[in-house]
Amino acid sequence: MMFEEEEKRPAATAFRPAALADWSEEALRDYIAALRTEIGRAEAAIAARGAQRAAAEAFFRKPGA
């Protein structure tokens, strides 16, 4: 199942920076806000996976180890 998830995710190189030269200041601020939102979502996903891993490790840890 883990391999299926990895196949579905986009490659890290999938992000392509936008050409910003012709954007207005307001559009640039909106773009920054959208990127910050996405960064927050990615960080939350990383934290959730870390919490799941820690819970699994605690569950399967041998007593006295």
N, CA, C, O and CB atoms as a CASP TS submission, in Angstrom:
PFRMAT TS
TARGET T0000
AUTHOR 0000-0000-0000
METHOD Language model
MODEL 1
PARENT N/A
ATOM      1  N   MET     1       0.820  -1.189   0.000  1.00  0.00           N
ATOM      2  CA  MET     1       0.000   0.000   0.000  1.00  0.00           C
ATOM      3  C   MET     1       0.865   1.255   0.000  1.00  0.00           C
ATOM      4  O   MET     1       0.533   2.239  -0.660  1.00  0.00           O
ATOM      5  CB  MET     1      -0.934  -0.003   1.199  1.00  0.00           C
ATOM      6  N   MET     2       1.946   1.224   0.719  1.00  0.00           N
ATOM      7  CA  MET     2       2.817   2.397   0.771  1.00  0.00           C
ATOM      8  C   MET     2       3.395   2.717  -0.604  1.00  0.00           C
ATOM      9  O   MET     2       3.565   3.883  -0.960  1.00  0.00           O
ATOM     10  CB  MET     2       3.947   2.175   1.775  1.00  0.00           C
ATOM     11  N   PHE     3       3.696   1.660  -1.380  1.00  0.00           N
ATOM     12  CA  PHE     3       4.252   1.892  -2.704  1.00  0.00           C
ATOM     13  C   PHE     3       3.227   2.570  -3.605  1.00  0.00           C
ATOM     14  O   PHE     3       3.585   3.404  -4.436  1.00  0.00           O
ATOM     15  CB  PHE     3       4.720   0.574  -3.328  1.00  0.00           C
ATOM     16  N   GLU     4       1.946   2.215  -3.442  1.00  0.00           N
ATOM     17  CA  GLU     4       0.908   2.846  -4.250  1.00  0.00           C
ATOM     18  C   GLU     4       0.837   4.340  -3.953  1.00  0.00           C
ATOM     19  O   GLU     4       0.693   5.147  -4.871  1.00  0.00           O
ATOM     20  CB  GLU     4      -0.456   2.183  -3.994  1.00  0.00           C
ATOM     21  N   GLU     5       0.937   4.715  -2.675  1.00  0.00           N
ATOM     22  CA  GLU     5       0.904   6.126  -2.312  1.00  0.00           C
ATOM     23  C   GLU     5       2.081   6.874  -2.916  1.00  0.00           C
ATOM     24  O   GLU     5       1.928   7.996  -3.398  1.00  0.00           O
ATOM     25  CB  GLU     5       0.903   6.286  -0.799  1.00  0.00           C
ATOM     26  N   GLU     6       3.252   6.255  -2.890  1.00  0.00           N
ATOM     27  CA  GLU     6       4.441   6.908  -3.435  1.00  0.00           C
ATOM     28  C   GLU     6       4.316   7.112  -4.938  1.00  0.00           C
ATOM     29  O   GLU     6       4.816   8.100  -5.475  1.00  0.00           O
ATOM     30  CB  GLU     6       5.691   6.089  -3.120  1.00  0.00           C
ATOM     31  N   GLU     7       3.651   6.183  -5.621  1.00  0.00           N
ATOM     32  CA  GLU     7       3.482   6.318  -7.059  1.00  0.00           C
ATOM     33  C   GLU     7       2.526   7.452  -7.397  1.00  0.00           C
ATOM     34  O   GLU     7       2.665   8.075  -8.449  1.00  0.00           O
ATOM     35  CB  GLU     7       2.979   5.014  -7.656  1.00  0.00           C
ATOM     36  N   LYS     8       1.557   7.735  -6.526  1.00  0.00           N
ATOM     37  CA  LYS     8       0.558   8.757  -6.786  1.00  0.00           C
ATOM     38  C   LYS     8       1.066  10.166  -6.518  1.00  0.00           C
ATOM     39  O   LYS     8       0.551  11.127  -7.089  1.00  0.00           O
ATOM     40  CB  LYS     8      -0.657   8.497  -5.958  1.00  0.00           C
ATOM     41  N   ARG     9       2.061  10.300  -5.663  1.00  0.00           N
ATOM     42  CA  ARG     9       2.528  11.638  -5.308  1.00  0.00           C
ATOM     43  C   ARG     9       3.330  12.242  -6.457  1.00  0.00           C
ATOM     44  O   ARG     9       4.028  11.529  -7.178  1.00  0.00           O
ATOM     45  CB  ARG     9       3.382  11.594  -4.024  1.00  0.00           C
ATOM     46  N   PRO    10       3.226  13.546  -6.620  1.00  0.00           N
ATOM     47  CA  PRO    10       4.013  14.189  -7.679  1.00  0.00           C
ATOM     48  C   PRO    10       5.487  14.234  -7.275  1.00  0.00           C
ATOM     49  O   PRO    10       5.830  14.250  -6.093  1.00  0.00           O
ATOM     50  CB  PRO    10       3.484  15.625  -7.965  1.00  0.00           C
ATOM     51  N   ALA    11       6.308  14.252  -8.249  1.00  0.00           N
ATOM     52  CA  ALA    11       7.742  14.354  -7.989  1.00  0.00           C
ATOM     53  C   ALA    11       8.049  15.708  -7.366  1.00  0.00           C
ATOM     54  O   ALA    11       7.350  16.690  -7.617  1.00  0.00           O
ATOM     55  CB  ALA    11       8.559  14.154  -9.292  1.00  0.00           C
ATOM     56  N   ALA    12       9.088  15.754  -6.561  1.00  0.00           N
ATOM     57  CA  ALA    12       9.473  17.015  -5.916  1.00  0.00           C
ATOM     58  C   ALA    12       9.784  18.091  -6.948  1.00  0.00           C
ATOM     59  O   ALA    12       9.684  19.282  -6.656  1.00  0.00           O
ATOM     60  CB  ALA    12      10.687  16.800  -5.005  1.00  0.00           C
ATOM     61  N   THR    13      10.151  17.686  -8.123  1.00  0.00           N
ATOM     62  CA  THR    13      10.475  18.653  -9.171  1.00  0.00           C
ATOM     63  C   THR    13       9.234  19.112  -9.921  1.00  0.00           C
ATOM     64  O   THR    13       9.353  19.870 -10.884  1.00  0.00           O
ATOM     65  CB  THR    13      11.471  18.055 -10.147  1.00  0.00           C
ATOM     66  N   ALA    14       8.038  18.673  -9.508  1.00  0.00           N
ATOM     67  CA  ALA    14       6.809  19.048 -10.201  1.00  0.00           C
ATOM     68  C   ALA    14       6.499  20.527 -10.032  1.00  0.00           C
ATOM     69  O   ALA    14       5.816  21.111 -10.872  1.00  0.00           O
ATOM     70  CB  ALA    14       5.645  18.216  -9.696  1.00  0.00           C
ATOM     71  N   PHE    15       6.993  21.148  -8.949  1.00  0.00           N
ATOM     72  CA  PHE    15       6.742  22.571  -8.740  1.00  0.00           C
ATOM     73  C   PHE    15       7.536  23.387  -9.743  1.00  0.00           C
ATOM     74  O   PHE    15       8.738  23.194  -9.923  1.00  0.00           O
ATOM     75  CB  PHE    15       7.100  22.988  -7.302  1.00  0.00           C
ATOM     76  N   ARG    16       6.841  24.290 -10.378  1.00  0.00           N
ATOM     77  CA  ARG    16       7.504  25.183 -11.325  1.00  0.00           C
ATOM     78  C   ARG    16       7.234  26.618 -10.904  1.00  0.00           C
ATOM     79  O   ARG    16       6.080  27.045 -10.889  1.00  0.00           O
ATOM     80  CB  ARG    16       7.015  24.928 -12.785  1.00  0.00           C
ATOM     81  N   PRO    17       8.251  27.356 -10.568  1.00  0.00           N
ATOM     82  CA  PRO    17       8.051  28.740 -10.158  1.00  0.00           C
ATOM     83  C   PRO    17       7.361  29.547 -11.261  1.00  0.00           C
ATOM     84  O   PRO    17       7.642  29.372 -12.447  1.00  0.00           O
ATOM     85  CB  PRO    17       9.393  29.382  -9.792  1.00  0.00           C
ATOM     86  N   ALA    18       6.473  30.414 -10.855  1.00  0.00           N
ATOM     87  CA  ALA    18       5.754  31.259 -11.811  1.00  0.00           C
ATOM     88  C   ALA    18       6.647  32.393 -12.293  1.00  0.00           C
ATOM     89  O   ALA    18       7.565  32.823 -11.594  1.00  0.00           O
ATOM     90  CB  ALA    18       4.467  31.825 -11.179  1.00  0.00           C
ATOM     91  N   ALA    19       6.365  32.861 -13.483  1.00  0.00           N
ATOM     92  CA  ALA    19       7.048  34.042 -14.013  1.00  0.00           C
ATOM     93  C   ALA    19       6.380  35.251 -13.361  1.00  0.00           C
ATOM     94  O   ALA    19       5.221  35.550 -13.649  1.00  0.00           O
ATOM     95  CB  ALA    19       6.975  34.112 -15.608  1.00  0.00           C
ATOM     96  N   LEU    20       7.094  35.935 -12.500  1.00  0.00           N
ATOM     97  CA  LEU    20       6.509  36.979 -11.663  1.00  0.00           C
ATOM     98  C   LEU    20       6.682  38.396 -12.193  1.00  0.00           C
ATOM     99  O   LEU    20       6.124  39.334 -11.623  1.00  0.00           O
ATOM    100  CB  LEU    20       7.097  36.903 -10.311  1.00  0.00           C
ATOM    101  N   ALA    21       7.418  38.567 -13.238  1.00  0.00           N
ATOM    102  CA  ALA    21       7.781  39.900 -13.714  1.00  0.00           C
ATOM    103  C   ALA    21       6.572  40.781 -14.018  1.00  0.00           C
ATOM    104  O   ALA    21       6.608  41.983 -13.758  1.00  0.00           O
ATOM    105  CB  ALA    21       8.633  39.782 -14.944  1.00  0.00           C
ATOM    106  N   ASP    22       5.524  40.215 -14.552  1.00  0.00           N
ATOM    107  CA  ASP    22       4.375  41.017 -14.978  1.00  0.00           C
ATOM    108  C   ASP    22       3.245  41.053 -13.950  1.00  0.00           C
ATOM    109  O   ASP    22       2.181  41.604 -14.232  1.00  0.00           O
ATOM    110  CB  ASP    22       3.845  40.484 -16.280  1.00  0.00           C
ATOM    111  N   TRP    23       3.452  40.486 -12.783  1.00  0.00           N
ATOM    112  CA  TRP    23       2.395  40.424 -11.772  1.00  0.00           C
ATOM    113  C   TRP    23       2.317  41.735 -11.000  1.00  0.00           C
ATOM    114  O   TRP    23       3.325  42.406 -10.780  1.00  0.00           O
ATOM    115  CB  TRP    23       2.637  39.249 -10.806  1.00  0.00           C
ATOM    116  N   SER    24       1.119  42.079 -10.600  1.00  0.00           N
ATOM    117  CA  SER    24       0.938  43.265  -9.768  1.00  0.00           C
ATOM    118  C   SER    24       1.377  42.933  -8.342  1.00  0.00           C
ATOM    119  O   SER    24       1.541  41.769  -7.976  1.00  0.00           O
ATOM    120  CB  SER    24      -0.549  43.756  -9.798  1.00  0.00           C
ATOM    121  N   GLU    25       1.562  43.986  -7.553  1.00  0.00           N
ATOM    122  CA  GLU    25       1.957  43.781  -6.154  1.00  0.00           C
ATOM    123  C   GLU    25       0.878  42.987  -5.412  1.00  0.00           C
ATOM    124  O   GLU    25       1.195  42.104  -4.615  1.00  0.00           O
ATOM    125  CB  GLU    25       2.205  45.146  -5.448  1.00  0.00           C
ATOM    126  N   GLU    26      -0.383  43.296  -5.672  1.00  0.00           N
ATOM    127  CA  GLU    26      -1.483  42.585  -5.012  1.00  0.00           C
ATOM    128  C   GLU    26      -1.476  41.103  -5.400  1.00  0.00           C
ATOM    129  O   GLU    26      -1.661  40.232  -4.550  1.00  0.00           O
ATOM    130  CB  GLU    26      -2.844  43.228  -5.381  1.00  0.00           C
ATOM    131  N   ALA    27      -1.262  40.827  -6.676  1.00  0.00           N
ATOM    132  CA  ALA    27      -1.214  39.435  -7.133  1.00  0.00           C
ATOM    133  C   ALA    27      -0.044  38.695  -6.493  1.00  0.00           C
ATOM    134  O   ALA    27      -0.172  37.524  -6.136  1.00  0.00           O
ATOM    135  CB  ALA    27      -1.104  39.372  -8.668  1.00  0.00           C
ATOM    136  N   LEU    28       1.089  39.367  -6.345  1.00  0.00           N
ATOM    137  CA  LEU    28       2.246  38.756  -5.705  1.00  0.00           C
ATOM    138  C   LEU    28       1.957  38.439  -4.238  1.00  0.00           C
ATOM    139  O   LEU    28       2.333  37.376  -3.744  1.00  0.00           O
ATOM    140  CB  LEU    28       3.465  39.677  -5.817  1.00  0.00           C
ATOM    141  N   ARG    29       1.289  39.360  -3.545  1.00  0.00           N
ATOM    142  CA  ARG    29       0.939  39.108  -2.139  1.00  0.00           C
ATOM    143  C   ARG    29      -0.035  37.937  -2.016  1.00  0.00           C
ATOM    144  O   ARG    29       0.084  37.125  -1.099  1.00  0.00           O
ATOM    145  CB  ARG    29       0.326  40.370  -1.503  1.00  0.00           C
ATOM    146  N   ASP    30      -0.994  37.848  -2.931  1.00  0.00           N
ATOM    147  CA  ASP    30      -1.936  36.730  -2.939  1.00  0.00           C
ATOM    148  C   ASP    30      -1.212  35.412  -3.209  1.00  0.00           C
ATOM    149  O   ASP    30      -1.521  34.386  -2.603  1.00  0.00           O
ATOM    150  CB  ASP    30      -3.032  36.960  -3.993  1.00  0.00           C
ATOM    151  N   TYR    31      -0.264  35.454  -4.110  1.00  0.00           N
ATOM    152  CA  TYR    31       0.526  34.266  -4.445  1.00  0.00           C
ATOM    153  C   TYR    31       1.335  33.796  -3.234  1.00  0.00           C
ATOM    154  O   TYR    31       1.395  32.600  -2.947  1.00  0.00           O
ATOM    155  CB  TYR    31       1.469  34.561  -5.635  1.00  0.00           C
ATOM    156  N   ILE    32       1.951  34.736  -2.530  1.00  0.00           N
ATOM    157  CA  ILE    32       2.715  34.408  -1.321  1.00  0.00           C
ATOM    158  C   ILE    32       1.794  33.787  -0.279  1.00  0.00           C
ATOM    159  O   ILE    32       2.159  32.802   0.362  1.00  0.00           O
ATOM    160  CB  ILE    32       3.408  35.671  -0.744  1.00  0.00           C
ATOM    161  N   ALA    33       0.604  34.355  -0.107  1.00  0.00           N
ATOM    162  CA  ALA    33      -0.351  33.815   0.864  1.00  0.00           C
ATOM    163  C   ALA    33      -0.749  32.386   0.494  1.00  0.00           C
ATOM    164  O   ALA    33      -0.838  31.520   1.365  1.00  0.00           O
ATOM    165  CB  ALA    33      -1.603  34.712   0.945  1.00  0.00           C
ATOM    166  N   ALA    34      -0.983  32.142  -0.778  1.00  0.00           N
ATOM    167  CA  ALA    34      -1.347  30.797  -1.224  1.00  0.00           C
ATOM    168  C   ALA    34      -0.201  29.812  -0.995  1.00  0.00           C
ATOM    169  O   ALA    34      -0.430  28.677  -0.576  1.00  0.00           O
ATOM    170  CB  ALA    34      -1.737  30.816  -2.708  1.00  0.00           C
ATOM    171  N   LEU    35       1.022  30.242  -1.269  1.00  0.00           N
ATOM    172  CA  LEU    35       2.179  29.377  -1.039  1.00  0.00           C
ATOM    173  C   LEU    35       2.353  29.069   0.447  1.00  0.00           C
ATOM    174  O   LEU    35       2.659  27.934   0.814  1.00  0.00           O
ATOM    175  CB  LEU    35       3.451  30.031  -1.592  1.00  0.00           C
ATOM    176  N   ARG    36       2.160  30.072   1.300  1.00  0.00           N
ATOM    177  CA  ARG    36       2.266  29.846   2.748  1.00  0.00           C
ATOM    178  C   ARG    36       1.215  28.846   3.221  1.00  0.00           C
ATOM    179  O   ARG    36       1.486  28.013   4.086  1.00  0.00           O
ATOM    180  CB  ARG    36       2.114  31.175   3.514  1.00  0.00           C
ATOM    181  N   THR    37       0.021  28.933   2.653  1.00  0.00           N
ATOM    182  CA  THR    37      -1.043  27.980   2.987  1.00  0.00           C
ATOM    183  C   THR    37      -0.622  26.564   2.593  1.00  0.00           C
ATOM    184  O   THR    37      -0.796  25.622   3.367  1.00  0.00           O
ATOM    185  CB  THR    37      -2.368  28.365   2.278  1.00  0.00           C
ATOM    186  N   GLU    38      -0.079  26.423   1.411  1.00  0.00           N
ATOM    187  CA  GLU    38       0.374  25.106   0.954  1.00  0.00           C
ATOM    188  C   GLU    38       1.510  24.569   1.814  1.00  0.00           C
ATOM    189  O   GLU    38       1.548  23.378   2.121  1.00  0.00           O
ATOM    190  CB  GLU    38       0.820  25.178  -0.500  1.00  0.00           C
ATOM    191  N   ILE    39       2.433  25.440   2.202  1.00  0.00           N
ATOM    192  CA  ILE    39       3.529  25.034   3.082  1.00  0.00           C
ATOM    193  C   ILE    39       2.962  24.541   4.406  1.00  0.00           C
ATOM    194  O   ILE    39       3.421  23.529   4.936  1.00  0.00           O
ATOM    195  CB  ILE    39       4.520  26.206   3.314  1.00  0.00           C
ATOM    196  N   GLY    40       1.978  25.237   4.941  1.00  0.00           N
ATOM    197  CA  GLY    40       1.339  24.823   6.180  1.00  0.00           C
ATOM    198  C   GLY    40       0.679  23.468   6.049  1.00  0.00           C
ATOM    199  O   GLY    40       0.769  22.639   6.954  1.00  0.00           O
ATOM    200  N   ARG    41       0.015  23.237   4.930  1.00  0.00           N
ATOM    201  CA  ARG    41      -0.614  21.920   4.697  1.00  0.00           C
ATOM    202  C   ARG    41       0.437  20.825   4.619  1.00  0.00           C
ATOM    203  O   ARG    41       0.242  19.740   5.168  1.00  0.00           O
ATOM    204  CB  ARG    41      -1.452  21.936   3.399  1.00  0.00           C
ATOM    205  N   ALA    42       1.534  21.091   3.951  1.00  0.00           N
ATOM    206  CA  ALA    42       2.603  20.096   3.833  1.00  0.00           C
ATOM    207  C   ALA    42       3.230  19.816   5.192  1.00  0.00           C
ATOM    208  O   ALA    42       3.502  18.662   5.526  1.00  0.00           O
ATOM    209  CB  ALA    42       3.678  20.571   2.841  1.00  0.00           C
ATOM    210  N   GLU    43       3.461  20.865   5.979  1.00  0.00           N
ATOM    211  CA  GLU    43       4.039  20.679   7.310  1.00  0.00           C
ATOM    212  C   GLU    43       3.095  19.903   8.220  1.00  0.00           C
ATOM    213  O   GLU    43       3.544  19.084   9.022  1.00  0.00           O
ATOM    214  CB  GLU    43       4.374  22.031   7.937  1.00  0.00           C
ATOM    215  N   ALA    44       1.788  20.153   8.104  1.00  0.00           N
ATOM    216  CA  ALA    44       0.804  19.410   8.903  1.00  0.00           C
ATOM    217  C   ALA    44       0.792  17.937   8.500  1.00  0.00           C
ATOM    218  O   ALA    44       0.671  17.063   9.358  1.00  0.00           O
ATOM    219  CB  ALA    44      -0.610  20.022   8.735  1.00  0.00           C
ATOM    220  N   ALA    45       0.916  17.657   7.215  1.00  0.00           N
ATOM    221  CA  ALA    45       0.952  16.270   6.748  1.00  0.00           C
ATOM    222  C   ALA    45       2.198  15.562   7.268  1.00  0.00           C
ATOM    223  O   ALA    45       2.135  14.395   7.654  1.00  0.00           O
ATOM    224  CB  ALA    45       0.913  16.214   5.208  1.00  0.00           C
ATOM    225  N   ILE    46       3.317  16.255   7.279  1.00  0.00           N
ATOM    226  CA  ILE    46       4.558  15.682   7.807  1.00  0.00           C
ATOM    227  C   ILE    46       4.403  15.394   9.293  1.00  0.00           C
ATOM    228  O   ILE    46       4.798  14.326   9.759  1.00  0.00           O
ATOM    229  CB  ILE    46       5.754  16.634   7.563  1.00  0.00           C
ATOM    230  N   ALA    47       3.836  16.330  10.040  1.00  0.00           N
ATOM    231  CA  ALA    47       3.643  16.142  11.481  1.00  0.00           C
ATOM    232  C   ALA    47       2.709  14.973  11.757  1.00  0.00           C
ATOM    233  O   ALA    47       2.951  14.190  12.676  1.00  0.00           O
ATOM    234  CB  ALA    47       3.088  17.421  12.120  1.00  0.00           C
ATOM    235  N   ALA    48       1.648  14.848  10.976  1.00  0.00           N
ATOM    236  CA  ALA    48       0.701  13.745  11.165  1.00  0.00           C
ATOM    237  C   ALA    48       1.381  12.399  10.913  1.00  0.00           C
ATOM    238  O   ALA    48       1.161  11.441  11.653  1.00  0.00           O
ATOM    239  CB  ALA    48      -0.516  13.910  10.228  1.00  0.00           C
ATOM    240  N   ARG    49       2.193  12.330   9.884  1.00  0.00           N
ATOM    241  CA  ARG    49       2.903  11.078   9.606  1.00  0.00           C
ATOM    242  C   ARG    49       3.888  10.752  10.726  1.00  0.00           C
ATOM    243  O   ARG    49       4.043   9.592  11.107  1.00  0.00           O
ATOM    244  CB  ARG    49       3.643  11.165   8.259  1.00  0.00           C
ATOM    245  N   GLY    50       4.542  11.769  11.244  1.00  0.00           N
ATOM    246  CA  GLY    50       5.463  11.556  12.357  1.00  0.00           C
ATOM    247  C   GLY    50       4.735  11.051  13.587  1.00  0.00           C
ATOM    248  O   GLY    50       5.230  10.167  14.286  1.00  0.00           O
ATOM    249  N   ALA    51       3.557  11.607  13.857  1.00  0.00           N
ATOM    250  CA  ALA    51       2.767  11.173  15.007  1.00  0.00           C
ATOM    251  C   ALA    51       2.289   9.743  14.816  1.00  0.00           C
ATOM    252  O   ALA    51       2.289   8.961  15.767  1.00  0.00           O
ATOM    253  CB  ALA    51       1.570  12.107  15.226  1.00  0.00           C
ATOM    254  N   GLN    52       1.888   9.395  13.618  1.00  0.00           N
ATOM    255  CA  GLN    52       1.454   8.019  13.337  1.00  0.00           C
ATOM    256  C   GLN    52       2.615   7.051  13.524  1.00  0.00           C
ATOM    257  O   GLN    52       2.455   5.983  14.116  1.00  0.00           O
ATOM    258  CB  GLN    52       0.888   7.904  11.901  1.00  0.00           C
ATOM    259  N   ARG    53       3.765   7.425  13.024  1.00  0.00           N
ATOM    260  CA  ARG    53       4.940   6.563  13.157  1.00  0.00           C
ATOM    261  C   ARG    53       5.298   6.376  14.632  1.00  0.00           C
ATOM    262  O   ARG    53       5.586   5.260  15.065  1.00  0.00           O
ATOM    263  CB  ARG    53       6.141   7.156  12.384  1.00  0.00           C
ATOM    264  N   ALA    54       5.279   7.460  15.400  1.00  0.00           N
ATOM    265  CA  ALA    54       5.612   7.379  16.819  1.00  0.00           C
ATOM    266  C   ALA    54       4.613   6.498  17.562  1.00  0.00           C
ATOM    267  O   ALA    54       4.996   5.717  18.432  1.00  0.00           O
ATOM    268  CB  ALA    54       5.647   8.779  17.443  1.00  0.00           C
ATOM    269  N   ALA    55       3.335   6.623  17.218  1.00  0.00           N
ATOM    270  CA  ALA    55       2.317   5.787  17.859  1.00  0.00           C
ATOM    271  C   ALA    55       2.519   4.324  17.518  1.00  0.00           C
ATOM    272  O   ALA    55       2.387   3.460  18.384  1.00  0.00           O
ATOM    273  CB  ALA    55       0.916   6.230  17.443  1.00  0.00           C
ATOM    274  N   ALA    56       2.837   4.038  16.270  1.00  0.00           N
ATOM    275  CA  ALA    56       3.071   2.654  15.866  1.00  0.00           C
ATOM    276  C   ALA    56       4.305   2.094  16.556  1.00  0.00           C
ATOM    277  O   ALA    56       4.296   0.953  17.017  1.00  0.00           O
ATOM    278  CB  ALA    56       3.226   2.557  14.345  1.00  0.00           C
ATOM    279  N   GLU    57       5.361   2.886  16.629  1.00  0.00           N
ATOM    280  CA  GLU    57       6.578   2.418  17.298  1.00  0.00           C
ATOM    281  C   GLU    57       6.325   2.163  18.778  1.00  0.00           C
ATOM    282  O   GLU    57       6.847   1.198  19.336  1.00  0.00           O
ATOM    283  CB  GLU    57       7.711   3.438  17.127  1.00  0.00           C
ATOM    284  N   ALA    58       5.537   3.010  19.415  1.00  0.00           N
ATOM    285  CA  ALA    58       5.213   2.816  20.827  1.00  0.00           C
ATOM    286  C   ALA    58       4.364   1.572  21.017  1.00  0.00           C
ATOM    287  O   ALA    58       4.551   0.845  21.992  1.00  0.00           O
ATOM    288  CB  ALA    58       4.486   4.042  21.386  1.00  0.00           C
ATOM    289  N   PHE    59       3.445   1.316  20.117  1.00  0.00           N
ATOM    290  CA  PHE    59       2.567   0.156  20.211  1.00  0.00           C
ATOM    291  C   PHE    59       3.352  -1.147  20.049  1.00  0.00           C
ATOM    292  O   PHE    59       3.107  -2.116  20.767  1.00  0.00           O
ATOM    293  CB  PHE    59       1.463   0.242  19.155  1.00  0.00           C
ATOM    294  N   PHE    60       4.277  -1.164  19.122  1.00  0.00           N
ATOM    295  CA  PHE    60       5.012  -2.390  18.820  1.00  0.00           C
ATOM    296  C   PHE    60       6.312  -2.533  19.602  1.00  0.00           C
ATOM    297  O   PHE    60       7.013  -3.535  19.454  1.00  0.00           O
ATOM    298  CB  PHE    60       5.309  -2.445  17.359  1.00  0.00           C
ATOM    299  N   ARG    61       6.642  -1.551  20.427  1.00  0.00           N
ATOM    300  CA  ARG    61       7.868  -1.620  21.223  1.00  0.00           C
ATOM    301  C   ARG    61       7.752  -2.763  22.226  1.00  0.00           C
ATOM    302  O   ARG    61       6.712  -2.954  22.857  1.00  0.00           O
ATOM    303  CB  ARG    61       8.137  -0.272  21.953  1.00  0.00           C
ATOM    304  N   LYS    62       8.831  -3.509  22.359  1.00  0.00           N
ATOM    305  CA  LYS    62       8.832  -4.625  23.284  1.00  0.00           C
ATOM    306  C   LYS    62       8.888  -4.085  24.715  1.00  0.00           C
ATOM    307  O   LYS    62       9.607  -3.125  24.991  1.00  0.00           O
ATOM    308  CB  LYS    62      10.024  -5.581  23.001  1.00  0.00           C
ATOM    309  N   PRO    63       8.130  -4.702  25.618  1.00  0.00           N
ATOM    310  CA  PRO    63       8.183  -4.275  27.031  1.00  0.00           C
ATOM    311  C   PRO    63       9.585  -4.475  27.583  1.00  0.00           C
ATOM    312  O   PRO    63      10.216  -5.505  27.343  1.00  0.00           O
ATOM    313  CB  PRO    63       7.153  -5.061  27.891  1.00  0.00           C
ATOM    314  N   GLY    64      10.064  -3.495  28.316  1.00  0.00           N
ATOM    315  CA  GLY    64      11.385  -3.582  28.929  1.00  0.00           C
ATOM    316  C   GLY    64      12.532  -3.251  28.006  1.00  0.00           C
ATOM    317  O   GLY    64      13.696  -3.332  28.400  1.00  0.00           O
ATOM    318  N   ALA    65      12.214  -2.880  26.784  1.00  0.00           N
ATOM    319  CA  ALA    65      13.297  -2.564  25.834  1.00  0.00           C
ATOM    320  C   ALA    65      13.628  -1.108  25.857  1.00  0.00           C
ATOM    321  O   ALA    65      14.512  -0.664  25.125  1.00  0.00           O
ATOM    322  CB  ALA    65      12.922  -2.973  24.423  1.00  0.00           C
TER
END
